[in-house]
Amino acid sequence: MKLGLSDRIALITGGASGIGQSIAAALCAEGCEVFIADLDFSAADRAAQTIGAEAHALAIDVTDPADVERRIRDVAEATGRLDILVNSAGILQIHSVIDATIEDWQKICAVNLSGIYYCLKAALPFMLAQKYGRIINIASVSAIKGGGAFGNTLYGTTKAGVVAMSKGFARELAPHGITVNAISPGVVDTAMTRSMLTPELRERMLAAFPMQRFPSASEVADLAVFIASDAAAAITGQNLIIDCGFLTK
C-alpha cells in the first residue's frame, strides 16, 4: 500500500507524550517531518530527540489563539507548507458533576474544544492555499458514553464536541482537498493510565473490553497514519473508534 507520506509536514499538538508522541513517531517513520508541539517544551524536546532528526520540538499553548496562530504560521512559513495537523492535546477531568467546579468546566473546554478550534483556524490558510490537508482530532469513546472509565461527563461532553466539530469542518472543507476525521480511543494503555489503575480497577475495567485488553498508543498511531495518508483520501467526516470492542457491550 502506498501511503504517500514521504516529505509531508506534520504538526502534532500534545506530542510530548502518550498518544501524541506515538503518532509523531509513526508519522516520522513514514517519512514525514514532524513538529512536536506541546505546552511543556522540555518534554517535547526530549520526545523529538528520541524520535530522530526529522522531529522538532515546538512550544505551544493551545488555549491562547495568538500563540497558536504565531506558532503554526512559523512552521508553515519555514517549511513552505503544512500537510497534516493532529490535535492530540487534551486534559482529563475525573470529578463527578456534583464535585466539579465552574473553573473545571472552563479549563477543560479551553483545552479540549477551543484549543482544537484555534489550531484548525490557524492551519486553514495554508491548507486552503495548497488545496491539500489532513486534519485528525483525537476524541474519545467518552463522546458516545457521555463520560467513561476515567473521564467524567464534562470530559465526554468536550469530546462529543470534538466529533461534531470534525464532521462539520469535514463537510465544509471537502471541496478544498482537506479531510477532517476524529479518532475515538477507549482507555489506552499508556504510562498515565497505568499510573492511575490499581490492579483491582484494571481487572474490573478489562472485564468491559471484549478483547480483554486496552488498545495501545501505537495502535492508535497506526490508525492516524492511515487516515493521514493518500490511501485514505476518500475518508472524511468520520469518527473512527478504536476500543477493543468496549462499545459493543
Buried (B, 14 or more C-beta within 10 A) or exposed (E): EEBBBEEBBBBBBBBBBBBBBBBBBBBBBBEBBBBBBBBBBEBBBBBBEEBEEBBBBBBBBBBBBEBBBEBBBEBBEEBEBBBBBBBBBBBBBBEEEEEBEEEBBEBBBBBBBBBBBBBBBBBBBBBBEBEBBBBBBBBBBBBBBBBBBBBBBBBBBBBBBBBBBBBEBBEEBEEBBBBBBBBBBBBBBBEBBEEBBEEEEBEEBBEBBEEEEBBBBBBBBBBBBBBBBEBBEEBBBBBBBBBBBBBEE
